[in-house]
């Protein structure tokens, strides 16, 4: 008997070093970083130019904390989140500046604020992050107590900085109103294109493109009251994407069954060609959504020709597997 091969244990230190030095470029968003940097820099420059550096620092700090709520979400919910953050940051500055004059009051205010910030995790992670950020701002200004009038002015400066950051985030809204929705739909169709030609999954795995589908539903949820032609098109594309997901799920499972049949090599080749054509068509849809321009598309008659080839194979196959091929033909027709 030959000895069993020695199992190589992973090097924990090497894994740790790789996780530290790994740079995930997918998390980079240059435009998001640029507008957030502008939101912080502009109040500072204005404060220096107007010889009121303290006001500029207050507005810049409000913009900095509200920048944590910036994202590539659809414009309307993004505006709501950032405006709420602006109001909360203004309140935190005012509460911290006023309560800092009395140590006992400062402890009670900070303790109550911290309790509420911790409870916000029950609502959502983003709400809890907003509570923690406002708590930090409250503690900062509790260390620099001010009179009631000055505290109100400081709160207005912080609120104004947050509003400035919000306006920069929404600057492209009038020019490209549906850009976030298009981006979410394009990501969904890209995932469907990859899923069409990916190896078959296990039956217990989630359907393909589940995460992208959830994100697309969230992004297009803001269009429920929008009755424009563009929003109707996007909702239709989302509906078709869900139908395609179901058809791809059925075809991928049928492909797994075909691969177990010794007499289904030709039919399996037809199905693989069919899915490859579907993948190219889905990629063309995603490209058009991203670029707002027509992309080279695959002629639809290629799908029809492959369906006809399978139909001919079904008519001449062994009766033992005829039911499987009829089901496969039906699913291909539905997807085509």
N, C-alpha and C positions, 0 to 999 in steps of 0.2 A: 504494500500500500504506500502511495506517495503521501508525504505529510501535507496537512492542510496549509495553504498559504498563510503567511503571517499577516495579520491585520495591522495596517498602519494607523496608529492613533493620530488624530489631528493635533497639531502643535497649537496650544492655547495662546502662547505669546505671539505666534505668527498671525493667528486669527485676530487677536486684539490690535496688533500693529496695522493690519490691513483695514480694519474698521476705522482706525483713527486717521490714516492717511487717505482713505477713500474720499474722492470729491465727486459728489452727485450733481452733474451738470443739469439734470432734469429739473432741479429745484430753482435754477436760475431764471430770473425774469427781469431783464435789463430795463424795460420800460417802467415796470412797477418800482424798481429801485430808483430810477431817475426822477419820477414824479414825487416820490417820498422825500428824496434828498432836496428837491426844489422846495417842497412844502416846509422843510425845516430851515433851509438857507435863506429863503426870501424874507421871513420876518426878522432874521438876524441882520441882514443887509439893510432892511428898512429901519430897524432900531438904531443902527450905526449912522445912517444918513440923516435921521431925524433927531439924533443926539438923545435918544431914549433907549439905551441898551437894555435896561431892566424890562421894559415893555416888550422889546424884541425877543428877549430870552423867554419870557412868559408865553408869548405866542408860539415861539419855536418849540417849546416843551409840549404845549397842547397839540401842535401838529405832529410831533414825534409820537406821542402816545396814541393819537387817533390813527397814525399810519399803520399801527399793528392790526387795525380792522380793515385795511385796504386789501383788495383781492381782485381776481378776474371774474367774480360772480356777475350775473346780470345787473344792469345799472340800477334798477329800482331798489332791489333789496340791498345792494351795496350802499346806496345813498342813505337808506334807512339806518343801516348798521353804523355808518360813520357819523351821521348826525346825532344818533343816540349817544355814541361815544363822546362826541364833542360836548354835548350837554352834561354828561356825567363827569367829564374831566373838569368842566367849569365849576360844577357843584363841589367836586373834591378839593379844588383849589380854595374855594370860598370857605368850606367847612374846616379845612386844615388851618387856614390863616386865622379864622375867628377862634376856633377851639384852642389853638396854641397859646393863647393869652392866659389860660387857666390850666395848669397841669392836670388837675383832677378831671376837668371836662375833656381835655385832650385824650386822656386814657379811656374814658367812657366812649367818646366818639370813635376813636380808632378801634376799640374792642368791638363795638357794635357793627362798624363797617366791615371789619375782618370776618365777623360771624356771618353777615349777609353775603359777603364775597365767597365764603366757603359753601354756603347753601346754594349758591347759583349753579354749582355743578349738577344739581338736580334738573336744571333746565337744559343746559347744553355746555359743552366744553368752551365754546366761544364766549358764552355768558360768564363763565367762571374766570376766563382769562381777562375779560373786561373788568370784572370785579377786583382782580388782583392788581391790574395796572392802575386803576383808580385809587386803590389802597396805598400803593407806593407813592402816588402823587400827593395824596392826603398827608402821609407821614412827612414827606419832604417839606410841605408848606406849614405843617404844624410846628416845625423847628424854626420857622421865620414868621412869628405872629404879627398881625397887622390890625389897624383900626378897621371898623366895620366898612367905612366908605372905601378905603384902599383895598380891602379884601374883595369887595364887589367889583372894583375896577380890574383887579388881577384876574378874577374869574372871567370877566368879559374878554380880556386879552387871551386867556387860554382857550376860551370858546371860539374866538375869532381865528386862532391858529388852526383849530380843528376844522372849522368851516372852510378855511383856505385849502387844507389838505383834501377835503371832500370835493371842492370845486376842481382841483387838479385831477383827481381821480375820475371825475365825470366829464372832463373836458371834451372827450371824443363822442359823447352821447349824441349830440345833434348831428354829427357827421357820419357815425356808424352805429346806428341805434341797436341793431341786432347782432353785433359782433360776438358777444359772449354766448348767445344761443347757437349761432352758427358754429362756433368753436366746439361746443359740447356735442352737437350733432355730428360734426366731422370726426371727433374722437370716437364716437359710437360706431360710425361706419368704417373707420380704420380698424377697430377691434373686430367687427364682423368680417372684414376682408381677411384678417389674419386667422380668425377662427375657421373660416371656410377651408383652408388648406392645412390647418394644424393637425397633428396626430389626434386620433380619437381619444376622448377622455374616458375615465371610468364612469360607470352609471351613477355612482354616488356623488360625483363632482357637480358643482354648480354649472348651470348653462353658460355658454360662452358670452363674453362681454357684459357680465352682470354689473360690474362696477361702473362701466361706461354708461350703461342703460340707466342706472340710478342717478348718476350725475346729469344726464340729459333730461330726465324727468324733473329733477330739481330746477335745472336752468330754465326749462320751458314752462314750469309751473306759474311763472309770473305773467304768462301770455294768456291766461284764462279769460281776462276781460278785454283783451286786445282783439279787435275784429278786423284788423287790416289784412290785406292779401298776403303780405309776407308772413305774418304770424300763422295764418291758415296753412301756408305751405310748410312751415316748420312743424306744425302739429301733425300734418299729413305724413311728412317724412319720418317723424318719430313713430307714428302708428305703423308705417310700413317696416321700419326697422324692427319693431317687436314681432311682426309676422315673420320676418326673415330669420330672426333668432329662433323662433319655434321650428321653422322648416329646417334650418341648419342643424338644430339639435336632433331632429328625427333622422335626417340624412346621415349624420355622423354616427349615430347608433346603428343604422342600417349598414353603413360601411364596415363597422366592426363585425357585424354578423356575416357580411359577405366575405370578409377576410378569413373567416373560419370555414367557408365552403371551398372545397378543393376544386369544384367545377365552375367557379364564378370569376375566373381571372379576367376574362374579357369584359364582363359586366362591371367588375371593380375598376377596371381601367376607364370605362366610360364614365363612371361616377366621379372618379378623380379628375378627369378632364372637365366634367361639368362643374365641379366645385372650383376648379382653377379659373374657369371663365367667370363664374359668379364672383370670385375674389377680385378679379380685374375690374369688373363692373362696379363693385362696391367701393373700390379704391378711387375710381373716377368720380363717383358721387361725393366722396369725402374731399377730393381735391377741389372740386367745384365749390363746395361749401367753404373751404378755407380761402380760396383765391378769388371767389366771386367771378370766375371766368370759366368758359367751357373747357373741359379736359377731354383728351382723346378717350373715347369710349369704345367698348367692344360691341360689335353688331349683335343684335338680339337673335338673329337667325342661327348663330352658333349654338345657343342653348336649345333652340328648336330642333336642330339637326342631331344633337346629342340625345335628346328625348326620343326622337324617332329611331335612332340606333338602338337604344335600350328597348323600345317597343318591339323591334324586330327580334332582339335577343330573347325577350320574354316569350314570344310566340313559339320559339323553337327550343325552349329549355326543358329540362326534366320536370315533370309534374310535381316532384317532391319539393322543389324550391320555387315553383311558379308563384305561390302566394307571396313569398318574400319579394320577388321581382315586381309583382303587381303593386305592392305597397310602395316599393322604391319608385316605380314609374309615377304613381299618384303624387308622391312628395316632390319629385322633380318637376312635374307639371305645375303643382301649386307654387313652387318657388319661381319657376320661369315666368 
